[in-house]
Amino acid sequence: MTHEEHHAAKTLGIGKAIAVLTSGGDAQGMNAAVRAVVRVGIFTGARVFFVHEGYQGLVDGGDHIKEATWESVSMMLQLGSRMGVEAVMALLEGTPDTPACVVSLSGNQAVRLPLMECVQVTKDVTKAMDEKKFDEALKLRGRSFMNNWEVYKLLAHVRPPVSKSGSHTVAVMNVGAPAAGMNAAVRSTVRIGLIQGNRVLVVHDGFEGLAKGQIEEAGWSYVGGWTGQGGSKLGTKRTLPKKSFEQISANITKFNIQGLVIIGGFEAYTGGLELMEGRKQFDELCIPFVVIPATVSNNVPGSDFSVGADTALNTICTTCDRIKQSAAGTKRRVFIIETMGGYCGYLATMAGLAAGADAAYIFEEPFTIRDLQANVEHLVQKMKTTVKRGLVLRNEKCNENYTTDFIFNLYSEEGKGIFDSRKNVLGHMQQGGSPTPFDRNFATKMGAKAMNWMSGKIKESYRNGRIFANTPDSGCVLGMRKRALVFQPVAELKDQTDFEHRIPKEQWWLKLRPILKILAKYEIDLDTSDHAHLEHITRKRSGEAAV
């Protein structure tokens, strides 16, 4: 939503009423969507009404319909905010041609679809399923058959085909910090490789293990039960390959490695760039490789999401929900929570949006002491309402001067006599635990896609009796861009990278930050369009008292 559209929406909302109801069975996230609809509706000047008991309440009227207030949806998050925002905007900007619409999530974007068109597609899919025309049903839903059901059937296969003669040798390893879902990605890579008739090797302890020869062959049962296990079963280190090119080249020859699948975070991406540079000196490094982003920080260039980030986000949200319950019971208490992510503010922002935080401090959006004071004043005013609690998130490297301790001391001093302050540093608990269903499935799809690409690229690179891959597209990052999984040459991603701060120069989730502030009752413009531009900060911050 542009700046001009925001003001138009405010004008359209004045004097109008919006009713919000839920229908069908209970679903996680319903309350978050209701909260967003109510607060954005009020923000745009409209009156918003609750309808209890679904459509029946709309028919019965009376006590089933009650006007909503800002405070009436407090503490509802843990009990789709983005969907709710788009739903309200659809109501205020609807046209006579499309008076009714369904707000649907596609990739990381919410889109509005004509209601009757959705109804027809649903009917067509149901009919195809009833007639057991499964391929037709999947096409109607706009999904790739191979990327879903077929992959899971193949990976559950208990008697894989015998390796064919002339098969290729592919090695898989983890690089960087552990992330939930790494093991699921390894499992998928290994088993799809075996199904294709390849010989699959696993490398322990990342590039360091590749240099030391910590390599072994993996069979079908080797990765059994890995899907739901957190951490890294293979072991993972942050060591980069540049200093060990000679040893790595020797082991590539010794084990006849013809392709490399690297699963990891920013070090995996940087390591891929170093391998590309090393090809100039070592022919052995001229083999195809692909990087699968896997890090809680979600900071790998070329991908909107990384394996492990969803699990970390769930851990933070669960902790925030429990802390908010404590704050609600004791009253007049503000909690300051430090999240991981390095310089990337993804976790702090998305957790703040999901948990209903009053503020989320990140590196990408500079703040000064005046901003901190404004946040304190906002909380002082909040304590005068019926919602007497506060939640503030801080990314671990958002500012070298305004540390968690500094912010805690400032809030404690300025809020003295009005509210108490507490602080929590979540630390490495964000890297642990079993992966969420999303991370398990995402990692599985990424591993399968990577191995399919690898098999084709090895055949393409076969020359004069050996593998020789020296083109830019023979070393790629497999990333999710909106809804598609795409391969992007690592060399082409260099210009999109802030290497000093280990983050991409452009990050899609930054345009969601205005929603976080509006739902916390700050008076700002609502701009969630793709054209919204938040300038990336590349200047050095060392020595600055305030930024």
Salt bridges, closest charged atoms under 4 A:
GLU67 OE1 - ARG47 NH2 2.82
GLU71 OE2 - LYS521 NZ 3.91
GLU86 OE2 - ARG82 NH1 3.27
GLU86 OE1 - ARG112 NH2 3.16
GLU131 OE1 - LYS133 NZ 3.17
GLU150 OE2 - LYS153 NZ 3.15
GLU208 OE2 - LYS212 NZ 3.14
GLU208 OE2 - LYS237 NZ 2.96
GLU216 OE2 - HIS204 NE2 2.74
GLU217 OE1 - ARG199 NE 3.47
GLU267 OE2 - ARG238 NH1 2.74
GLU267 OE2 - ARG502 NH2 2.82
GLU277 OE1 - LYS280 NZ 3.25
ASP304 OD1 - ARG481 NH1 3.70
GLU338 OE1 - ARG394 NH1 3.43
ASP358 OD1 - LYS382 NZ 2.76
GLU365 OE1 - ARG513 NE 3.05
GLU365 OE2 - LYS517 NZ 2.90
ASP405 OD1 - LYS423 NZ 2.22
GLU413 OE1 - LYS416 NZ 3.40
GLU460 OE2 - LYS457 NZ 3.25
ASP473 OD2 - LYS457 NZ 3.52
ASP498 OD2 - HIS501 ND1 2.83
ASP498 OD2 - HIS536 NE2 3.08
GLU500 OE2 - HIS501 NE2 3.90
GLU523 OE1 - LYS10 NZ 3.79
ASP525 OD2 - HIS3 ND1 2.60
ASP525 OD1 - HIS6 NE2 3.34
ASP530 OD1 - LYS511 NZ 3.85
GLU544 OE2 - ARG539 NE 3.83
